Amino acid sequence: MTQNDALAAFLGPELFERLQWHRLSHQQRDAILSVFRAGLGAGVQSGAVSTIDAVLARGKVLICDDGSRWQAVEQDDAELIEDWGAGALVAIHRQLVYRLDPYQAAEVELLRL
């Protein structure tokens, strides 16, 4: 999942389209992404900001320190989550998990046991 995909999913398609992302310079895009990251870091409009407690099954299962459990949707998402490892700061919103520093995103589903 690219930064563009993650930002579009977070903002929703209508607002993302209004940004006219394709017309923005790299400097403008970086500025918008910086604000986006800061908002997530502060917990603004994010479902939850948490720290990864454990990553299991080669990244397929993510357990946060708040006790929530998430399952990676795609194999490439699992590989990304596995690279993050325990201790990474993440925000979860609209079935996306965002690593806050450096910024990355993966698609997840709530894991029900």
C-alpha positions as CSV (number, residue, x, y, z in Angstrom):
1,M,0.0,0.0,0.0
2,T,1.4,3.4,-1.0
3,Q,1.3,6.6,1.0
4,N,-1.2,7.9,-1.5
5,D,-3.5,4.9,-0.9
6,A,-3.2,5.2,2.8
7,L,-4.0,8.9,2.8
8,A,-6.9,8.4,0.4
9,A,-8.3,5.7,2.7
10,F,-7.9,7.8,5.8
11,L,-9.4,11.0,4.4
12,G,-12.0,9.3,2.2
13,P,-12.2,9.4,-1.6
14,E,-14.1,12.8,-1.8
15,L,-11.7,14.8,0.3
16,F,-8.7,13.1,-1.2
17,E,-10.0,14.0,-4.7
18,R,-10.5,17.6,-3.6
19,L,-6.8,17.8,-2.7
20,Q,-5.9,17.2,-6.4
21,W,-2.9,15.2,-5.2
22,H,-1.6,14.5,-8.7
23,R,-1.2,18.3,-9.2
24,L,0.8,19.0,-6.1
25,S,4.5,19.3,-6.0
26,H,6.6,16.9,-4.0
27,Q,7.2,19.7,-1.4
28,Q,3.4,20.2,-1.0
29,R,2.8,16.5,-0.7
30,D,5.5,16.2,2.0
31,A,3.9,19.1,3.9
32,I,0.5,17.5,3.8
33,L,1.9,14.1,4.9
34,S,3.8,15.8,7.8
35,V,0.5,17.3,9.1
36,F,-1.2,13.9,8.6
37,R,1.5,12.1,10.6
38,A,1.4,14.7,13.4
39,G,-2.4,14.3,13.6
40,L,-2.0,10.6,13.9
41,G,0.7,10.9,16.5
42,A,-1.6,13.2,18.6
43,G,-4.4,10.7,18.3
44,V,-6.5,13.2,16.2
45,Q,-9.2,11.4,14.3
46,S,-7.4,8.1,14.7
47,G,-9.3,5.1,16.0
48,A,-6.5,4.2,18.4
49,V,-2.8,5.1,18.9
50,S,-0.9,2.2,20.4
51,T,2.4,0.4,20.7
52,I,2.9,-3.0,19.1
53,D,3.2,-5.6,21.9
54,A,3.9,-8.6,19.6
55,V,4.0,-9.6,16.0
56,L,3.2,-13.3,15.4
57,A,2.9,-15.7,12.4
58,R,5.3,-13.9,10.2
59,G,3.5,-10.6,10.5
60,K,0.0,-12.0,10.0
61,V,-1.1,-11.3,13.5
62,L,-0.5,-7.9,15.3
63,I,-1.1,-7.6,19.0
64,C,-1.2,-4.1,20.4
65,D,-0.4,-3.1,24.0
66,D,-4.1,-2.1,24.5
67,G,-5.0,-5.8,24.0
68,S,-6.5,-5.4,20.5
69,R,-5.5,-8.1,18.0
70,W,-5.4,-7.5,14.2
71,Q,-4.9,-9.7,11.2
72,A,-3.0,-8.6,8.1
73,V,-5.3,-8.7,5.0
74,E,-2.6,-9.4,2.3
75,Q,0.8,-11.1,2.5
76,D,2.7,-7.9,1.6
77,D,0.9,-6.2,4.6
78,A,2.1,-9.1,6.8
79,E,5.7,-8.7,5.6
80,L,5.5,-4.9,6.4
81,I,4.1,-5.5,9.9
82,E,6.7,-8.2,10.6
83,D,9.4,-5.6,9.7
84,W,7.9,-3.1,12.2
85,G,8.2,-5.5,15.1
86,A,7.3,-5.0,18.8
87,G,7.7,-1.5,20.2
88,A,6.6,0.4,17.0
89,L,4.1,3.2,17.5
90,V,1.0,2.7,15.4
91,A,-2.4,4.2,14.8
92,I,-5.4,2.1,13.7
93,H,-8.2,3.7,11.7
94,R,-10.7,2.4,9.2
95,Q,-9.0,-1.0,9.0
96,L,-5.6,0.4,8.3
97,V,-2.7,0.3,10.7
98,Y,-0.3,3.2,10.3
99,R,3.2,3.1,11.6
100,L,4.0,6.6,12.6
101,D,7.8,6.9,12.3
102,P,8.7,6.3,9.6
103,Y,5.3,6.5,8.1
104,Q,3.9,3.3,6.5
105,A,0.5,1.7,6.3
106,A,-1.0,-1.8,6.0
107,E,-4.5,-3.1,5.7
108,V,-5.8,-5.1,8.7
109,E,-9.0,-6.7,10.1
110,L,-9.9,-7.1,13.7
111,L,-9.0,-10.6,14.8
112,R,-11.7,-12.4,16.7
113,L,-10.8,-15.4,18.7
